[in-house]
Amino acid sequence: MKKQQEKSQQTRLELEASAISLFGQKGFTKTSIAEITAEAGYSKGCFYRHWESKGELFLKIIEGKLKSYREQRDNHFPITHDLDEAMGIIWDFLETIIDDQDWSRIFLEFTMHATRNETLRQALNQGAYRLSNELFAALVGNHVNSGYPAEKIGALNTALFEGFLIHSALGTGVLDKTDVRQAALTLARANGLKPQG
């Protein structure tokens, strides 16, 4: 029984690796289940023993990827002393995702695909598949003294990040990650801190 579970796990991992490789080369929508299984050396039946659809497979990939990013993030989130320091930690984390350009493009493509599929759209809005606005809010919350909701500062970070991913995918070259990081800090200061003087 244990050997069967290990073999099943190995099959799943090989199919996921094949999917990630093909999604990176061809994109999510242009990659077929038949191509994923052929690349990994399995039958389509093996695929359907693990997932009902290509979308469900991609949700599992997203969950694993974000879990990995979160583990990196959680290991690097010390106590912060002011809003600037908290924002720096948030954007250090977000830049690790920005730097993974293939993944960013695939994630954006899948997000757009999911907007036309109610089941995927609902699933994609669940915490396992999203950045954590709540965690970002918790990081800045102790430093917000203006009465502005820390949750909105958290959500603004996510919105700026996701907007920058789109900007980068289009290759306009007008902004870089330093620009968006500075804009996020400026917004956080403007909304989260009482004016001095």
Backbone as a ProteinNet text record, in pm:
[ID]
protein_1_A
[PRIMARY]
MKKQQEKSQQTRLELEASAISLFGQKGFTKTSIAEITAEAGYSKGCFYRHWESKGELFLKIIEGKLKSYREQRDNHFPITHDLDEAMGIIWDFLETIIDDQDWSRIFLEFTMHATRNETLRQALNQGAYRLSNELFAALVGNHVNSGYPAEKIGALNTALFEGFLIHSALGTGVLDKTDVRQAALTLARANGLKPQG
[TERTIARY]
82.7	0	87.3	192.9	280.8	352.3	396.5	464.3	370.6	242.4	143.5	123.9	118.9	104	225.5	344.6	466.6	469.3	425.7	421.3	320.4	205.9	103	154.9	224.2	283	386.6	470.1	573.1	508.5	402.6	330.4	276	213.1	155.7	265	378.1	488.1	543.5	554.7	605.9	508.2	379.7	279.1	279.6	293.6	300.7	423.8	536.8	660.1	645.5	584.1	559.5	468.6	362.6	268.2	337.5	415.9	485	578.3	651.2	742.5	666.8	559.4	482.6	408.8	353.5	286.6	386.6	509.9	612.8	649	648.6	684.3	569.6	449.1	336.8	225.4	223.5	112.1	10.1	-76.6	-176.6	-278.5	-338.3	-448.8	-403.2	-280.8	-233.7	-176.9	-165	-113.4	-230.2	-225.6	-333.9	-295.9	-396.3	-373.3	-294.4	-325.3	-252.4	-103.5	-70.7	70.3	137.7	66.6	121.7	153.6	59	80	187.5	189.8	291.7	431	443.9	573.6	623.2	530.8	568.4	577.5	527.8	534.1	421.7	305.9	189.5	69.9	-30.9	-156	-245.9	-345.4	-440.7	-517.8	-536.8	-605.8	-533.6	-400.3	-321.1	-351.5	-362.7	-393.8	-526.5	-628.5	-763.4	-780	-684.7	-686.9	-650.6	-581.4	-536	-615.4	-659.8	-730.1	-845	-946	-1060.1	-1035.6	-946.8	-924.7	-785.5	-746.7	-620.1	-624.4	-742.6	-758	-735.8	-789.3	-769.5	-621.8	-554.1	-409.9	-337.4	-373.9	-303.8	-329.3	-449.2	-475.8	-382.7	-358.6	-265.6	-123.4	-86.2	46.6	57.8	-46.8	-47.5	-34.8	-113	-110.8	29.9	95.9	232.1	331.1	317.1	408.5	393.3	267.7	246.6	286.3	268.5	312.2	463.6	535.1	680.2	719.4	651.7	679.4	647.8	535.2	496.2	598.7	652.3	753.6	877.4	917	1030.7	997.8	877.1	832.1	828.5	766.9	750.5	883.6	983.9	1117.1	1191	1139.3	1209.3	1127.3	1022.2	938.8	965.2	1066.3	1095	1000.2	1015.9	941.2	992.6	899.5	939.7	923.5	1002.1	1003.3	925.6	903.5	826	763.2	680.3	606.8	700.7	805.1	899.5	962.7	1000.1	1062.6	962.8	839.2	735.7	711.1	702.4	680.9	800.7	920.5	1039.5	1036.2	992.6	985.3	879.7	764.7	659.4	710.8	777	821.1	944.1	1025.7	1132	1068.7	962.8	890.9	827.4	754.8	685.9	784.4	901.6	999.8	1052.5	1049.8	1090.5	993.6	866.3	767.2	783.7	803.9	824.1	942.8	1049.6	1170.7	1151.8	1050.1	1018.7	925.5	981.7	902.1	815.1	864.3	780.6	656.3	678.3	566.2	465.6	512.9	424.8	334.8	392.4	314.2	208.4	247	152.1	39.3	74	-27.2	-126.3	-77.5	-166.2	-258.9	-203.8	-285.9	-394.2	-357.2	-455.5	-561.2	-520.8	-616.2	-720.6	-678.4	-773.2	-863.5	-807	-885.5	-991.2	-951.5	-1042.6	-1158.5	-1141.6	-1252	-1369.8	-1346.3	-1453.8	-1506.5	-1458.7	-1501.4	-1536.3	-1664.5	-1711.6	-1646.7	-1631.7	-1571.7	-1427.5	-1350.1	-1210.3	-1199.9	-1288.5	-1284.9	-1307.3	-1407.4	-1434.4	-1316.9	-1260.7	-1146.9	-1027.5	-1002.9	-887.2	-897.4	-1017	-1036.4	-1016.9	-990	-966.1	-821.7	-800.6	-671.3	-552	-570.4	-457	-401	-482.1	-440.4	-416.2	-418.5	-404.6	-292.8	-241.2	-151	-232	-168.2	-239.1	-247.5	-358.7	-381.3	-381.8	-437.7	-448	-309.7	-218.7	-84.1	-14.3	-29.7	30.6	-26.8	-158.8	-223.6	-168.1	-146.6	-92.9	49	127.5	264.8	269.5	179.4	182.8	94.6	1	-101.9	-50.1	56.5	109.8	171.7	194.6	260.9	165.9	39.8	-59.5	-121.5	-110.2	-163.1	-265.2	-305.6	-394.6	-542.5	-571.8	-710	-747.2	-659.7	-682.7	-673.6	-766.1	-763.5	-635.7	-568.1	-447.3	-478.9	-603	-643	-636.8	-670	-663.5	-518.7	-430.4	-288.1	-240	-280.8	-246.4	-298.1	-425.3	-485.3	-420.6	-381.8	-313.6	-179.9	-108.9	16	-10.5	-113.4	-147.2	-188.6	-271.9	-318.2	-201.2	-111	5.4	94.5	112.7	193.7	133.4	2.5	-61.8	-64.9	-87.4	-83	54.9	157.7	293.5	324.8	269.8	290	233.6	115.2	55	144.5	186.1	274.2	401.5	460.8	583.2	558	444.9	412.2	395.1	345.3	327.5	459.3	559.9	692.3	701.3	624	626	756.4	820.4	949.1	944.8	826	815.7	848.1	799.2	821.6	908.9	983	1051.4	1005.1	1055.3	1005.7	1042.2	1148.4	1182.6	1074.9	1021.8	915.5	790.4	749.5	626.2	646.2	763.8	795.1	787	843.9	840.8	698.1	619.2	479.2	401.3	427.1	358.8	395.3	521.9	567.2	505.5	501.8	443.1	295.5	221	78.8	61.1	144	133.1	159	262.5	292.1	178.9	130.8	26.9	-102.8	-136.9	-263.2	-248.2	-132.7	-119.1	-62.1	1	66.9	-0.7	-19	-72.1	30.2	-18.6	77.9	153.3	280.3	360	360.6	364.9	373.4	246.8
-119.5	0	126.1	126.5	243	265	156.3	168.3	226.7	186	238.8	389.2	431.8	574.5	653.4	596.4	662.8	674.4	567.4	569.3	673	679.4	777.1	920.2	942.3	1073.8	1109.9	1012.4	1035.7	1070.8	998.3	1026.6	1168.6	1206.2	1340.7	1447.7	1427.5	1524.4	1536.3	1421.9	1423.8	1491.5	1469.9	1537.8	1688.8	1727	1869.6	1933.8	1866.9	1921.6	1937.5	1839.6	1847.5	1965.8	1982.2	2092.3	2227.3	2242.8	2369.6	2402.6	2302.3	2323	2366.6	2295.6	2327.4	2459.9	2488.3	2616.6	2731	2711.2	2812.9	2833.2	2725	2733	2784.5	2730.1	2754.5	2839.3	2852.3	2918.8	2817	2861.9	2772.4	2725.6	2818	2780.8	2697.4	2718.3	2644.2	2507.2	2476.9	2346	2251.7	2135	2037.3	1931.5	1865.6	1754.9	1644.3	1619.3	1516	1550	1676.4	1716.1	1699.4	1733.2	1718.7	1572.4	1484.9	1342.6	1281.7	1320.4	1267.5	1310.4	1437.8	1490.2	1413.8	1377.1	1306.7	1155.4	1106.5	962.8	883	944	876.8	886.5	807.5	812.6	923	961.2	1061.5	1009.1	878.9	819.1	848.8	848.4	882.5	1025	1114.3	1253.8	1261.6	1196	1206.7	1130.8	1047.3	986.6	1088.5	1196.3	1297.2	1427.6	1467.1	1595.7	1579.1	1661.1	1657.6	1739.7	1837.9	1928	1990.2	2054	2127.5	2243.1	2304.8	2413.4	2367.9	2250.5	2197.5	2167.4	2114	2090	2222.1	2325.7	2452.3	2512.6	2495.6	2542.4	2474	2345.6	2274.1	2327.7	2360.1	2417.1	2552.5	2636	2767.7	2750.8	2658.4	2635.4	2599.2	2510.2	2470.2	2584.8	2661.9	2774.1	2880.2	2918.7	3019.9	2969.3	2839.8	2783.7	2799.2	2773.1	2788.2	2934.3	3027.7	3170	3210.3	3158.7	3194.6	3144.4	3024	2971.3	3059.5	3105.9	3198.6	3327.8	3376.4	3500.6	3486.9	3377.6	3360.3	3349.5	3295.5	3284.4	3418	3518.1	3645.7	3762.6	3735.2	3844.5	3867.5	3947.7	3979	4087.7	4123.5	4236.1	4362.4	4448.2	4572.5	4689.4	4793.9	4908.9	5028.7	5032.6	5142.5	5098.1	5185.8	5152.6	5127.2	5207	5187.9	5048.9	5005.7	4873.5	4762.1	4776.3	4675.9	4668.6	4784.3	4785.7	4727.3	4752.1	4694.1	4542.9	4486.2	4340.3	4284.7	4351.8	4308.2	4308.7	4416.2	4426	4340.8	4310.9	4211.9	4078.3	4042.8	3918.3	3923.1	4031.6	4041.5	4040.4	4098	4099.3	3959.5	3866.6	3728.8	3668.3	3706.9	3657.5	3730.7	3862.1	3940.5	3886.1	3849.8	3801.9	3667.9	3592.8	3464	3492.6	3546.2	3602.2	3500.1	3379.5	3278.6	3250.8	3234.3	3204.6	3319.8	3441.3	3557.7	3559.9	3534.3	3535.3	3425.1	3305.5	3193.8	3223.2	3276.4	3307.2	3411	3514	3615.7	3555.5	3471.3	3407.6	3321.7	3244.6	3158.8	3243.2	3352.6	3439.7	3490.9	3534	3581.2	3466.8	3349.1	3231.4	3201.6	3212	3180.1	3278.4	3401.8	3498.1	3454.5	3363.9	3315.3	3177.9	3128.6	2997.8	3014.4	3008.9	3040.5	2952.1	2824.4	2733.2	2772.2	2797.6	2836.8	2974.7	3066.4	3200.9	3196.1	3118.4	3106.4	3042.3	2938.3	2870.6	2965.1	3043	3131.3	3241.9	3273.4	3375.7	3321.7	3193.4	3135.8	3162.3	3166.1	3202.5	3122.2	2993.9	2910.7	2953.7	3026.4	3063.8	3213.5	3287.7	3432.8	3479.9	3596.5	3662.4	3703.1	3717	3742.2	3890.4	3954.5	4093.3	4106.6	4004.1	4008.7	4009.6	3928.6	3926.7	4060.1	4115.1	4245.2	4349.4	4343	4436.4	4419.8	4294.5	4268.8	4325.9	4316.7	4367.7	4518.8	4588.1	4734.9	4788.8	4707.4	4753.6	4825.2	4777.2	4840.5	4977.3	5007.9	5133.1	5235.1	5195.8	5287.1	5366.1	5499.6	5581.7	5686.5	5675.7	5776.9	5740.8	5616.9	5571.2	5504.6	5511.9	5445.9	5294.7	5216.3	5071	5004.3	4932.4	4860.3	4758.6	4705.2	4608.6	4671.6	4800.9	4867.4	4884.7	4910.3	4919.7	4783.5	4677	4542.2	4514.7	4549.2	4525.6	4612.4	4735.7	4821.7	4760.9	4699.3	4631.1	4522.3	4442.2	4333.3	4389.3	4495.8	4554.8	4613.4	4684.4	4739.5	4628.3	4525.6	4411.5	4345.7	4314.6	4246.7	4336.3	4466.4	4559.2	4564.4	4560.1	4562	4434.2	4321	4197	4211.2	4272.6	4294.4	4388.1	4496.7	4593.3	4524.2	4441.4	4370.6	4272.2	4200.6	4102.8	4170.2	4293.3	4367.6	4424	4429	4472.7	4619.4	4704.5	4846.5	4913.6	4865.8	4919.3	5057.7	5109.4	5243.6	5241.1	5139.4	5127.1	5005.6	5012	4892.5	4865.7	4759	4720.3	4822.5	4898.9	5005.2	5113	5145.1	5245.5	5202	5077.3	5031.1	5014.4	4973.6	4963	5100.9	5203	5338.5	5392.5	5362.4	5406.4	5344	5216.2	5147.9	5212.5	5244.1	5307.5	5446.8	5521.7	5656.1	5650	5556.4	5539.3	5498	5406.9	5360.9	5475.9	5554.5	5669.2	5771.7	5804.1	5906.3	5866.9	5738.6	5693.4	5647.7	5593.6	5530.5	5614.4	5726	5807.2	5943.6	5987.2	6121.3	6222.9	6332.3	6436.7	6491.3	6511.5	6566.3	6717.7	6776.9	6921.9	6979
0	0	0	84.1	91.1	-41.6	-107.4	-237	-340.9	-335.2	-428.8	-407.7	-280.5	-250.9	-298.6	-278.9	-324.4	-476.4	-545.1	-691.7	-740.4	-674	-709.4	-689.5	-578.8	-549.9	-655.3	-693.2	-795.1	-929.5	-965.8	-1090.3	-1088.9	-979.3	-965.9	-981	-914.7	-922.4	-1064.7	-1134.2	-1271.1	-1365.8	-1346.4	-1428.2	-1400.5	-1274.5	-1240	-1303.3	-1295.4	-1354	-1504.6	-1569.2	-1712.7	-1745	-1666.3	-1688.2	-1670.8	-1565.1	-1540.5	-1657.4	-1704.8	-1816.5	-1942.4	-1974.6	-2094.9	-2081.8	-1964.1	-1944.1	-1965.1	-1918.7	-1936.1	-2082.6	-2160.6	-2302	-2388.8	-2364.3	-2455.5	-2396.8	-2263.4	-2197.9	-2149	-2060.1	-2000.8	-2103.9	-2177.3	-2266.3	-2385.2	-2434	-2551.5	-2517.8	-2390.1	-2348.3	-2323.7	-2385.1	-2367.3	-2263.5	-2211.2	-2118.1	-2187.4	-2315.2	-2390.6	-2398.3	-2415.9	-2421.6	-2285.5	-2179.5	-2044.6	-2015.8	-2046.5	-2016.2	-2106.4	-2233.8	-2324.9	-2280.4	-2242.1	-2196.1	-2073.5	-1984.3	-1861	-1880.7	-1994.6	-2021	-1957.3	-1942.2	-1883	-1975.5	-1944.7	-2020.8	-1965.8	-2047.1	-1999.8	-1878.6	-1871.9	-1756.3	-1625.7	-1630.1	-1509.7	-1465.5	-1562.5	-1529.9	-1454.9	-1510.5	-1453.3	-1321.8	-1286.6	-1153.2	-1045.2	-1086.3	-990.2	-995.4	-1114.7	-1130.5	-1228.2	-1212	-1303.1	-1428.8	-1418.9	-1532.5	-1523.8	-1632.4	-1636.3	-1536.5	-1521.8	-1425.9	-1283.2	-1248.9	-1113	-1088.1	-1188.9	-1177.6	-1151.1	-1225.6	-1208.7	-1071.2	-1018.1	-881.8	-782	-801	-711.6	-727.5	-850.4	-873.9	-804.6	-818.7	-752.7	-601.9	-546.7	-402.3	-355.3	-428.4	-392.3	-406.1	-514.1	-538.2	-429	-398.2	-295.4	-157.4	-133.5	-5.3	8.9	-100.2	-98.6	-74.9	-145.6	-123.9	19.7	73.1	209.8	311.2	287.8	379.7	378.1	259.2	251.2	325.4	304.5	367.4	518.2	566.5	710.8	782.6	713.8	773.4	778.2	707.1	698.9	752.5	828.6	879.8	1027.4	1057.7	1197.8	1248.5	1372.7	1428.7	1360.9	1319.7	1254	1349.2	1326.4	1415.7	1362.7	1229.9	1173.8	1041.8	985.8	863.8	746.4	734.2	623.8	628.5	746.2	761	727.3	772.6	742.6	592.4	527.7	383.4	308.7	357.6	295.7	297.6	408.1	419.4	323.8	316.8	224.7	80.8	42.6	-96.8	-127.1	-28.4	-50	-88.3	-18.3	-47.3	-185.9	-216.1	-345	-461.9	-441.5	-549.9	-582.1	-485.6	-518.5	-619.3	-612	-708.1	-841.1	-837.3	-960.1	-1039.3	-969.8	-1036.1	-1105.9	-1067.7	-1131.2	-1249.3	-1358.4	-1467.3	-1539.4	-1564.3	-1630.4	-1547.1	-1417.5	-1329.7	-1328.5	-1323.4	-1321.9	-1444.8	-1562.9	-1687.4	-1686.8	-1644.4	-1642.5	-1544.5	-1428.5	-1327	-1379.2	-1447	-1503.7	-1608.5	-1695.3	-1798.1	-1734.4	-1634	-1568.2	-1496.7	-1434.5	-1365.6	-1463.5	-1580.9	-1682.7	-1729	-1747.4	-1785.3	-1678.3	-1553	-1441.9	-1431.7	-1481.8	-1475.2	-1561.1	-1655.1	-1742.5	-1700.3	-1587.7	-1537.9	-1390.8	-1359.7	-1224.2	-1117.2	-1143.9	-1045.4	-1016.9	-1123.2	-1105.3	-1040.2	-1079.7	-1022.4	-871.7	-830	-686.1	-613.5	-673.3	-610.1	-599.4	-705.1	-707.4	-602.9	-558.7	-455.3	-314	-298.9	-166.9	-124.4	5.5	62.9	15.1	-13.6	-54.3	-189	-268	-402.6	-418.8	-310.2	-316.6	-224.6	-255.5	-160.8	-39.5	72.9	197.3	230.3	190.6	229.3	381.5	449.4	595.5	661.1	608	664.8	641.8	521.8	494.2	589.7	612.4	705	845.8	887.3	1021.2	1035.2	927.9	932.9	949.4	879.8	888.1	1000	1049.3	1143	1266	1326.1	1447.2	1420.4	1293.5	1258.4	1195.5	1175.5	1118	1232.6	1226	1335.2	1287.9	1161.9	1103.9	1113	1149.7	1147.4	1015.3	917.7	788	810.4	753.4	777.8	724.2	811	769.6	660	660.5	557.5	418.3	410.8	280.3	235.2	329.5	292.5	243.7	311.8	267.1	127.3	102.3	-29.2	-136.9	-102.3	-199.2	-243	-149.3	-186.8	-288.9	-264.1	-356.2	-491.5	-491.2	-617.3	-697.6	-631.1	-700.9	-756.4	-677	-719.4	-843.4	-838.2	-950.3	-1073.8	-1053.8	-1166	-1228.9	-1145.6	-1198.5	-1276.3	-1232.1	-1307.6	-1448.6	-1459.8	-1591.7	-1673.6	-1612.9	-1678.5	-1729.9	-1647.3	-1685.4	-1799	-1790.7	-1894.7	-2030.6	-2030.4	-2155.8	-2208.6	-2121.4	-2163.9	-2202	-2135.9	-2169.9	-2130.5	-2024.3	-1982.4	-1919.2	-1893	-1835.4	-1686.7	-1617.4	-1473.5	-1445.1	-1336	-1287.4	-1144.7	-1087	-954	-846.3	-867.9	-773	-772.6	-891.4	-901.2	-826	-845.5	-782.3	-631.5	-592.3	-449.2	-383.1	-448.5	-394.4	-390.9	-493.4	-495.8	-381.1	-353.7	-243.4	-109.8	-91.5	32.3	46.4	-61.9	-59.4	-22.4	-82.2	-48.3	96.9	142.8	281.9	378.6	351.4	438.5	434.9	313.9	298.2	368.5	361.6	420.9	565	600.1	730.5	841.4	807	909	922	1045	1068.8	1019.5	961.1	919.9	1041.4	1028	1139.6	1133.2	1251	1257.5	1294.6
[MASK]
+++++++++++++++++++++++++++++++++++++++++++++++++++++++++++++++++++++++++++++++++++++++++++++++++++++++++++++++++++++++++++++++++++++++++++++++++++++++++++++++++++++++++++++++++++++++++++++++++++++

